[in-house]
């Protein structure tokens, strides 16, 4: 089960082929359908040049979640309870 809550994006009440992912109130990414290339693109506002794609919406969501978990791992020393970074 994903920790990301997905919400379908809308413009003027019309649903789009774009879904925005949130963890709590923080937007962590989105997946959107690219009709000209026929695949789903994921991106994140957390890092400007982080993006990718998948053949399906579920594949793009999974790729975003994998990237997010890997990226957040870099911050583990900061959040560790003893406050001392590993040597």
N, C-alpha and C positions, 0 to 999 in steps of 0.2 A: 504494500500500500504506500502510495506516495505521500510525502509530508507536504507537498505543494498543493494548494487549493487552486484549481483552474476555473477561470471565469471567461465566458465567451464575450468578446468585444462587440460593441454595437455602435453604429453611427446613425443618428436620427431615427432610432428605434429599429433599424435594420441590422440583423445579426450578420457578423462578418466571419470569414474563415480565418479568424485570428483568436487565439486564446491567451490570456494573460495569467501568469502564475504568481501566487502570493504565498508567503510564509508569514502568518499573522497579518499585519498591515503593510508589510514590506514587499514591493514588487521585485521578484527575483528573476523573471524572464518571461518570454513569450514565444509562441509558435504560430506561424502564419503560413498559409498555403500560397505557393508560387505557381500560379496557373500556367505561365509560359514554359516553365521547366518541369512542371508536374511533380514537385516534391515539397516537403514541409521544411521551413527554415526556422531554426531556434536562435534566439539572441537573448542577451541579458544586459540590463542597465548597470550591473555591478562592475563590468569591465568592458571598455569600449570596443575592443577588437575580438571579443569572444563571441563566436557564432558557429553554427554548423547546420547540417540538414539531415533529413531522414526520408525514406520512401513513404512513410505513413505518419500521421499525427502522433500516434503512440510511440513510434521510433524516435521522433524528434523530441518528444517530452522526456523519454528515457535518456537520450543523449544529453539534454540540458541538465537533468537531475544528476547524471554521472559527472558531468563537468563541475556542477555546483559543489558536490560532495568533495571532489578532488581539490577544488579551489579553496574551500573552507578549511581543509586539512592544513593548509599553510598557516592558519591562524591558531591552531591548537595550542602552541606554547604560550601565546598571549592569554588564553582563557584557562590555563591549568591552575589548579587550586593553590599550589605553593608559590606561584608567581615567579619562579626562577626558570629561565629558558634552559633547554637542554644544552649540554656542552658540545 
